[in-house]
Amino acid sequence: MQSSAFDLRLEKLAYGGDALGRLADGRAAFVPFALPGETVRARSVEEKRGHVRAELTKHSPREKGACNAIHPIRLELERPVSLFG
């Protein structure tokens, strides 16, 4: 098996958490650690007749200057919030 790299637009999440996209030949491509709506560069690690398992090699930003990373935020409340009254 020869691993090949390809660009892929991811459509949705599949069972197990991998993102799903379609190759030019119609086969499904499963990519872990990616999200629907992203365009990624991936490399095939396992090829079957109907699908490809791939590993992520590069995320493409959604817009110029954008970052696909999720950053934590810090919330500061003026007073404690009471949950029971």
C-alpha positions in Angstrom: 0.0 0.0 0.0 1.3 3.4 -1.0 0.2 6.3 1.2 -1.0 9.3 -0.8 -1.7 12.8 0.4 -4.9 14.7 -0.6 -6.9 17.8 0.2 -10.4 17.1 1.6 -13.4 19.1 2.6 -15.0 17.4 5.7 -18.8 17.1 5.7 -19.8 15.6 9.1 -18.8 13.5 12.0 -19.1 9.8 11.7 -19.6 7.2 14.4 -16.6 7.1 16.6 -15.7 10.8 16.2 -13.8 10.8 12.9 -14.7 13.5 10.4 -16.0 12.3 7.1 -15.3 13.6 3.7 -15.5 12.3 0.1 -12.6 11.7 -2.2 -12.9 12.6 -5.9 -13.5 8.9 -6.8 -16.5 8.8 -4.4 -14.9 6.9 -1.5 -15.5 8.0 2.0 -12.4 9.3 3.9 -12.3 9.2 7.7 -10.0 11.7 9.4 -9.6 11.8 13.2 -9.0 15.1 15.1 -10.8 17.2 12.5 -14.2 18.9 12.4 -17.0 19.2 9.8 -16.6 22.3 7.6 -12.8 22.2 7.7 -10.6 21.7 4.6 -7.6 19.6 5.5 -4.6 18.0 4.0 -4.5 14.3 4.9 -2.5 11.2 4.2 -4.0 7.8 3.7 -2.9 5.1 6.2 -5.4 2.4 5.2 -7.2 2.0 1.9 -10.2 -0.3 1.3 -12.5 -0.6 -1.7 -15.2 1.7 -0.3 -13.3 3.9 2.1 -9.9 5.4 3.2 -8.7 5.9 6.8 -6.3 8.9 6.9 -4.2 10.9 9.3 -4.3 14.7 9.4 -1.2 16.5 8.1 -2.5 20.1 8.0 -5.6 22.1 8.8 -6.6 24.9 6.4 -7.8 28.1 8.2 -11.5 28.9 7.6 -10.7 32.5 6.7 -7.6 34.5 6.3 -5.9 35.0 9.6 -8.3 32.6 11.4 -7.1 29.8 13.7 -8.9 26.5 14.0 -7.7 25.9 17.5 -10.1 26.0 20.4 -8.9 28.5 23.0 -10.1 28.4 26.6 -11.7 31.5 28.0 -11.8 32.8 31.6 -15.1 33.9 33.0 -15.2 36.1 36.0 -18.5 36.6 37.8 -19.3 39.7 39.8 -21.0 37.6 42.5 -21.5 33.9 43.0 -24.4 32.3 41.2 -26.9 30.4 43.4 -28.2 27.3 41.7 -30.9 26.5 44.3 -32.6 29.8 45.2 
